[in-house]
Amino acid sequence: MFSSLCSRPHTKNWTEISIDSDVDMYSMNKPLIQLEKSLDGSLNEKIGQT
């Protein structure tokens, strides 16, 4: 068997990497609310048609 197939791949040390989750959640909040309203409207239309 080839030694390159047996050895583990080199991985980066990600322990020093961080993400400001508050910023991410704030930027996603408005689009998610818009999606929810759109889906609610579509669902209400479908229910009203039956």
Residue pairs with C-beta under 8 A, 6 or more apart in sequence:
none
